[in-house]
């Protein structure tokens, strides 16, 4: 017997259920408030690390696990793998600030349905969660572009947008302190970006990085 139209309509209106996993309480509170204000979503629970997140996903059976990547006490990639190993139906949508290949590729290979950056607009995030719940792949434009570049240039990891910005300022002779001030980030973050771009370019110092970048057309 066919399901009555009102019953099907009610099912279609059923909210997408989520578990939020992020080690920053302020971020979790903000996300919970954002989704709670929309009748199309229901937050079932939240966790501060990947281990807790997997446990909640198994217990609460959400449609989507909204997951940060780098967390003390249990990271995102391990959580994605564990959700797959346990055969949970929850889709994983990564929501993070990190867009380097060393972050995106392992997460996607581990089984994440989508990968979004935390600067995504609210409506984009809502649409991504709905798409993930339906099993559709969701990638932020920046991540999608990086993956395309990766396929086109196998064996050579491209620099992130921020790494290119740091490198451009290095080429202009700026110190780490000056770069930090210009980009509104800490000196420690500048050093991290430099370490990453050195590794990607296969160099050990600033001068060599600039030289290789001009040679490859990264700087022009």
C-alpha positions as CSV (number, residue, x, y, z in Angstrom):
1,X,0.0,0.0,0.0
2,X,1.4,3.4,-1.0
3,X,2.4,5.8,1.7
4,X,-0.2,8.6,2.0
5,X,0.9,12.0,0.6
6,X,0.7,13.8,4.1
7,X,3.0,11.1,5.6
8,X,5.5,11.4,2.8
9,X,5.4,15.2,3.1
10,X,6.0,14.9,6.9
11,X,9.0,12.7,6.3
12,X,10.4,15.1,3.8
13,X,10.2,17.8,6.4
14,X,12.0,15.8,9.1
15,X,15.0,17.8,10.3
16,X,18.5,16.7,9.5
17,X,20.1,15.5,12.8
18,X,23.7,16.4,13.7
19,X,26.4,15.7,16.2
20,X,29.0,18.6,16.5
21,X,32.6,17.7,17.2
22,X,35.0,20.5,17.9
23,X,37.5,21.1,20.7
24,X,36.6,24.7,21.1
25,X,33.4,25.2,23.3
26,X,32.8,28.7,21.7
27,X,32.7,27.1,18.2
28,X,30.4,24.4,19.4
29,X,28.1,26.9,21.1
30,X,28.0,29.0,17.9
31,X,27.2,26.1,15.6
32,X,24.6,24.7,18.0
33,X,22.9,28.1,18.2
34,X,23.0,28.5,14.4
35,X,21.4,25.2,13.7
36,X,19.0,25.4,16.6
37,X,17.6,28.6,15.1
38,X,16.7,26.8,11.9
39,X,13.8,24.3,12.0
40,X,15.4,22.2,9.3
41,X,18.1,20.9,11.7
42,X,18.3,19.2,15.1
43,X,21.6,19.0,17.1
44,X,21.5,15.8,19.0
45,X,24.8,16.3,20.9
46,X,28.3,17.7,20.9
47,X,31.8,16.4,21.7
48,X,35.2,17.9,22.3
49,X,37.3,15.3,20.5
50,X,37.2,12.5,18.0
51,X,36.9,9.7,20.4
52,X,33.9,11.2,22.1
53,X,32.4,12.1,18.7
54,X,32.5,8.5,17.5
55,X,30.9,7.4,20.7
56,X,28.1,9.9,20.3
57,X,27.6,9.1,16.7
58,X,27.2,5.4,17.6
59,X,24.8,6.1,20.4
60,X,22.7,8.9,18.8
61,X,22.8,7.8,15.2
62,X,22.8,11.3,13.6
63,X,22.4,12.0,9.9
64,X,25.6,14.0,9.9
65,X,28.7,14.4,12.1
66,X,30.0,17.9,11.7
67,X,33.7,17.4,12.5
68,X,36.8,19.5,13.1
69,X,40.1,17.9,12.1
70,X,42.8,18.8,14.6
71,X,41.8,18.1,18.1
72,X,43.7,17.0,21.2
73,X,42.7,13.7,22.6
74,X,41.4,12.3,19.3
75,X,41.7,13.8,15.8
76,X,39.3,14.0,13.0
77,X,40.9,11.6,10.5
78,X,41.0,8.8,13.1
79,X,37.3,9.5,13.9
80,X,36.3,9.3,10.3
81,X,38.0,6.0,9.9
82,X,36.5,4.6,13.1
83,X,33.0,5.7,12.0
84,X,33.6,3.7,8.9
85,X,35.0,0.7,10.7
86,X,31.9,0.5,13.0
87,X,29.6,0.7,10.0
88,X,27.7,3.7,11.2
89,X,25.3,5.3,8.8
90,X,26.3,8.9,9.8
91,X,27.9,11.0,7.1
92,X,30.9,13.0,8.1
93,X,31.2,16.6,7.0
94,X,34.6,18.1,8.0
95,X,34.4,21.8,9.1
96,X,37.9,23.1,9.7
97,X,40.3,26.0,9.2
98,X,42.9,23.8,7.5
99,X,42.9,23.5,3.7
100,X,46.4,22.0,3.0
101,X,46.7,18.8,1.1
102,X,48.1,17.1,4.2
103,X,44.7,17.8,5.8
104,X,42.2,17.5,3.0
105,X,43.5,14.3,1.3
106,X,43.7,12.1,4.4
107,X,40.2,13.2,5.5
108,X,38.6,12.5,2.1
109,X,40.5,9.2,1.8
110,X,39.3,8.2,5.2
111,X,35.7,8.5,4.1
112,X,34.5,12.1,4.7
113,X,31.5,12.9,2.6
114,X,32.4,16.6,2.5
115,X,35.1,19.2,3.5
116,X,34.2,22.7,4.3
117,X,36.2,25.6,5.7
118,X,35.0,27.6,8.8
119,X,34.8,30.8,6.9
120,X,31.9,29.4,4.8
121,X,28.7,31.5,4.8
122,X,25.9,30.2,7.0
123,X,23.7,29.3,4.0
124,X,26.5,27.4,2.4
125,X,27.0,25.4,5.6
126,X,23.3,24.6,5.8
127,X,23.3,23.4,2.2
128,X,26.4,21.4,2.7
129,X,24.9,19.6,5.8
130,X,21.7,18.8,3.8
131,X,23.8,17.5,0.9
132,X,26.0,15.4,3.2
133,X,22.9,13.9,4.8
134,X,21.8,12.8,1.4
135,X,25.2,11.3,0.7
136,X,26.3,13.9,-1.8
137,X,29.9,15.0,-1.9
138,X,30.5,18.6,-0.7
139,X,33.8,20.4,-1.1
140,X,34.5,24.1,-0.5
141,X,35.6,25.8,-3.7
142,X,39.2,26.3,-2.3
143,X,39.5,22.6,-1.5
144,X,38.0,21.5,-4.8
145,X,40.5,23.7,-6.6
146,X,43.4,22.2,-4.7
147,X,42.3,18.7,-5.4
148,X,42.0,19.5,-9.1
149,X,45.5,21.0,-9.0
150,X,46.7,17.9,-7.2
151,X,45.4,15.7,-10.0
152,X,46.9,17.9,-12.7
153,X,50.3,18.0,-11.1
154,X,50.8,14.6,-9.4
155,X,53.8,14.4,-7.0
156,X,53.9,18.1,-6.5
157,X,51.8,19.5,-3.6
158,X,50.6,23.0,-4.4
159,X,50.9,25.8,-1.9
160,X,47.8,27.0,-0.1
161,X,46.5,30.5,-0.5
162,X,48.0,31.6,2.8
163,X,51.4,30.0,2.0
164,X,51.5,31.9,-1.2
165,X,50.7,35.1,0.7
166,X,53.5,34.4,3.2
167,X,55.9,33.6,0.4
168,X,55.1,36.8,-1.5
169,X,55.9,38.8,1.6
170,X,59.1,36.9,2.1
171,X,60.1,37.7,-1.5
172,X,59.6,41.4,-0.7
173,X,62.0,41.1,2.2
174,X,59.6,41.2,5.1
175,X,60.6,39.6,8.5
176,X,58.4,37.1,10.3
177,X,57.1,39.8,12.5
178,X,56.2,42.1,9.6
179,X,54.5,39.2,7.8
180,X,52.5,38.4,11.0
181,X,51.4,42.0,11.3
182,X,50.4,42.2,7.6
183,X,48.3,39.0,7.6
184,X,47.0,39.5,11.2
185,X,48.4,36.2,12.4
186,X,51.0,35.2,15.0
187,X,54.7,34.8,14.3
188,X,54.3,31.2,15.3
189,X,51.8,30.7,12.6
190,X,54.1,32.4,10.1
191,X,56.8,29.9,11.0
192,X,54.4,27.0,10.5
193,X,53.5,28.3,7.1
194,X,57.1,28.7,6.2
195,X,57.9,25.1,7.3
196,X,55.1,23.8,5.2
197,X,56.0,25.7,2.1
198,X,59.7,24.8,2.5
199,X,58.7,21.1,2.5
200,X,56.5,21.5,-0.5
201,X,59.2,23.4,-2.5
202,X,62.0,21.0,-1.3
203,X,64.1,23.8,0.2
204,X,65.6,24.7,3.5
205,X,65.6,28.5,3.7
206,X,63.9,31.7,2.6
207,X,66.2,32.6,-0.3
208,X,65.9,29.1,-1.9
209,X,62.1,29.2,-1.4
210,X,61.9,32.5,-3.3
211,X,64.2,31.3,-6.1
212,X,62.3,28.0,-6.6
213,X,58.9,29.9,-6.5
214,X,60.1,32.2,-9.3
215,X,61.4,29.2,-11.3
216,X,58.1,27.4,-11.0
217,X,56.0,30.5,-11.8
218,X,54.4,30.6,-8.3
219,X,55.8,34.1,-8.0
220,X,55.8,36.4,-11.0
